[in-house]
């Protein structure tokens, strides 16, 4: 007699169990993209190492964030379950680590610069632009983001009138000394209300000058000194460092010397790192055309 409901789906003899996908072993080679099923984390293998007596794999997602998981079952590749195992020579994965940019992102070898986006990042002065270029320049070229000089926040509204930002042509602005209650904060609030947060994002750091975003230990100081208000700040800093400081040429040479001490993002304080990453994210989000 036929069973109108079919065989017991819980029976181990049914085709349901025979068709269940079987996890296969896959070596965690550099660059392999996998999904960790418990968290949904998707990333590329950057290295395999031993930690606490067990092998772990470090995965980097599309934004450059890193996360570590134990090797073994619990991963998917192209929707199929896999068990990650250490490569035959796990140390080879570590030796093949890709070069990182100064910002900490994985470098893309031989990648051409992208055609410039309409969206822009504006910074107040030349030193701001040079520091941003040194740390984030590789990333900005890959993303096609141009950094332009604003020459002071007082010119911001006039520049926006010329540019006319939209959701598809965004402006991100980095402002010096953005502190609650200051003139800078009042300007930012007014401009953001006028143009809308979908079109413009203004962030800043709390320092008098972007020089202070460099960790003072890189310059042999325990902390940045307080400069009397009757002394031009940059010249006061150079005098404190026993560097020439009398002329604008001295200031330019002094800044060049300071900038040479900056090697990567690790030489900058979080008060600058966070705002700049925020702006890069903002101007690289592709909005649908109206």
C-alpha positions in Angstrom: 0.0 0.0 0.0 1.4 3.4 -1.0 2.0 6.0 1.7 0.4 9.2 0.5 2.6 11.3 2.7 5.8 9.7 1.6 8.6 8.2 3.8 9.5 9.3 7.2 11.7 12.4 6.7 13.5 11.7 9.9 14.6 8.3 8.8 18.3 7.9 8.0 17.4 5.8 5.0 15.5 8.5 3.2 16.9 10.5 0.3 16.6 13.7 2.4 19.6 12.5 4.5 21.4 11.2 1.5 21.1 14.7 -0.2 22.3 16.7 2.9 25.4 18.6 1.8 28.6 17.2 3.4 31.3 19.5 4.7 34.6 19.1 2.9 38.0 20.1 4.1 39.6 23.2 2.5 43.0 24.7 3.2 42.8 28.2 4.5 45.0 29.8 1.8 45.7 33.5 1.6 42.9 35.4 -0.1 40.3 32.6 0.2 36.9 34.2 0.9 34.7 32.4 3.4 31.6 33.0 5.6 31.6 32.1 9.3 28.1 30.8 9.7 27.5 31.7 13.4 28.2 35.4 13.0 27.7 35.8 9.2 31.1 37.4 9.0 32.4 37.3 5.4 36.1 37.9 4.8 39.3 36.9 3.1 42.0 34.9 4.8 44.9 37.1 5.7 46.8 34.6 7.8 46.7 31.4 9.8 48.5 31.2 13.2 48.6 29.3 16.5 46.9 31.0 19.4 46.3 29.3 22.8 47.4 25.9 21.5 45.0 25.9 18.5 45.1 27.1 14.9 43.1 30.2 14.2 42.3 32.0 10.9 42.2 35.8 10.6 39.5 37.1 8.1 39.4 40.6 6.7 36.0 42.0 5.5 35.4 44.4 2.6 36.0 47.4 4.9 39.3 46.2 6.2 38.1 45.0 9.6 39.8 41.9 11.0 38.3 39.1 13.0 39.8 35.8 14.3 38.0 32.4 14.3 39.1 28.9 15.3 40.0 26.7 12.3 37.6 23.8 11.8 33.9 23.4 10.7 31.4 26.2 10.6 32.4 28.0 7.4 30.8 28.3 4.0 32.2 28.9 0.6 29.7 29.8 -2.2 26.9 28.5 0.0 28.5 25.1 0.7 29.8 24.0 4.1 33.5 23.6 4.5 35.9 22.7 7.3 38.9 25.0 7.2 42.2 23.4 7.9 45.7 24.8 8.1 47.7 24.8 4.9 50.4 22.1 4.6 52.9 24.9 5.4 51.0 27.4 7.5 53.9 29.7 7.8 53.7 30.3 4.1 50.4 32.1 4.6 52.0 34.4 7.1 55.0 35.1 4.7 52.6 36.0 1.9 50.8 38.7 3.8 49.9 41.5 1.5 51.4 44.9 2.0 49.3 47.3 3.9 48.9 51.0 3.2 49.8 53.7 5.8 46.1 53.7 6.8 46.2 50.0 7.7 44.2 48.8 4.6 45.4 46.0 2.4 47.2 47.4 -0.5 45.9 46.5 -4.0 48.8 45.7 -6.2 49.2 47.5 -9.5 45.7 49.0 -9.2 45.1 52.1 -11.4 43.7 55.2 -9.8 39.9 55.3 -10.2 38.4 58.1 -12.2 37.7 60.9 -9.8 34.3 60.9 -8.1 32.1 64.0 -8.1 32.1 63.8 -4.3 35.0 65.5 -2.6 36.7 65.9 0.7 37.6 69.4 1.8 40.2 70.3 4.4 41.1 73.6 5.8 44.7 74.0 4.9 47.8 72.6 3.1 49.2 70.8 6.2 45.8 69.0 6.7 45.9 67.9 3.0 49.5 66.7 3.2 48.8 64.6 6.4 45.7 63.1 4.9 47.6 62.3 1.7 50.4 60.6 3.6 48.1 58.3 5.6 45.1 57.8 3.3 46.5 58.7 -0.1 46.6 55.1 -1.5 43.0 54.5 -0.3 41.7 57.7 -1.8 43.2 57.0 -5.2 41.6 53.6 -5.3 38.3 55.1 -4.4 38.6 58.1 -6.7 38.3 60.7 -4.0 39.9 64.1 -4.4 41.0 66.1 -1.4 40.7 69.9 -1.9 41.8 72.9 0.1 39.2 75.1 1.7 41.5 77.7 3.1 39.5 78.2 6.3 36.0 77.3 7.4 34.9 81.0 6.9 34.9 80.2 3.1 32.8 77.0 3.4 29.4 78.5 2.6 30.7 80.3 -0.5 32.3 77.1 -1.8 29.1 75.1 -1.2 27.2 77.7 -3.2 29.5 77.1 -6.1 29.6 73.3 -5.8 25.9 72.7 -4.9 26.2 69.3 -3.2 23.6 66.6 -3.7 23.1 62.9 -2.6 25.2 61.9 -5.7 27.8 64.7 -5.3 28.6 64.8 -1.6 31.0 67.0 0.3 32.9 65.9 3.4 34.6 68.6 5.4 37.4 68.2 8.0 37.5 71.1 10.4 40.2 72.2 12.9 39.2 72.9 16.5 35.6 71.7 16.2 34.6 72.1 19.9 31.1 72.7 21.3 30.5 76.4 21.9 33.1 77.7 19.4 32.6 79.7 16.2 33.4 76.7 14.2 30.6 74.6 15.8 28.1 77.4 15.1 29.1 77.6 11.4 28.9 73.8 11.1 25.4 73.6 12.7 24.1 76.3 10.4 25.5 74.9 7.2 24.4 71.3 8.0 20.8 72.6 8.6 20.9 74.5 5.3 22.3 71.8 3.0 21.1 68.7 4.7 23.1 65.8 6.3 22.5 63.6 3.2 24.6 66.0 1.1 27.3 67.3 3.4 29.0 65.9 6.4 31.3 68.1 8.6 33.5 66.5 11.1 36.5 67.7 13.0 39.2 67.3 15.6 39.5 69.3 18.8 43.1 70.5 18.3 44.3 74.1 17.6 46.1 72.7 14.5 46.3 69.3 12.8 50.0 69.0 13.9 48.6 68.0 17.3 46.9 64.9 15.8 50.4 63.4 15.6 51.4 61.5 18.7 53.9 63.7 20.6 56.2 60.8 21.3 57.0 60.7 17.6 58.7 64.0 18.1 60.4 63.1 21.4 57.8 64.9 23.6 55.7 63.5 26.4 52.9 65.9 25.3 52.2 68.9 23.1 53.2 72.1 24.9 50.9 74.9 25.7 51.8 78.0 23.6 51.0 81.5 25.0 48.3 83.2 22.9 50.6 86.1 22.1 52.9 83.7 20.1 51.9 82.1 16.8 51.2 78.5 17.6 53.2 76.8 15.0 56.3 79.0 15.6 55.9 78.4 19.3 56.0 74.6 18.7 59.1 74.8 16.5 60.8 77.0 19.1 60.0 74.3 21.7 61.5 71.7 19.4 64.6 73.9 19.0 64.0 74.3 15.3 64.2 77.4 13.2 60.9 79.3 13.5 61.3 83.0 12.5 59.9 82.9 9.0 57.1 81.2 7.0 59.9 79.3 5.3 61.0 78.0 8.7 57.5 76.9 9.4 57.3 75.1 6.0 60.6 73.3 6.6 59.6 72.5 10.2 56.3 70.9 9.1 58.1 68.9 6.5 60.5 67.6 9.2 57.5 66.7 11.5 55.6 65.0 8.7 58.6 62.8 8.0 58.2 61.3 11.4 54.7 60.0 10.6 54.9 56.4 9.3 51.4 55.1 9.5 48.0 55.6 11.1 49.5 54.3 14.4 51.4 57.6 14.7 48.1 59.5 14.8 45.6 59.9 17.6 42.0 58.5 17.4 40.6 62.0 17.4 41.7 62.4 13.8 41.6 58.8 12.6 37.9 58.4 13.3 36.7 61.6 11.6 38.7 61.0 8.4 37.5 57.4 8.1 34.0 58.8 8.6 34.4 61.2 5.7 35.8 58.6 3.4 32.9 56.3 4.1 30.4 59.2 3.5 31.8 60.3 0.1 32.3 56.7 -1.2 28.7 55.5 -0.6 27.2 55.2 -4.1 23.7 56.7 -4.1 21.2 55.8 -6.8 20.6 58.4 -9.4 17.6 60.6 -8.9 
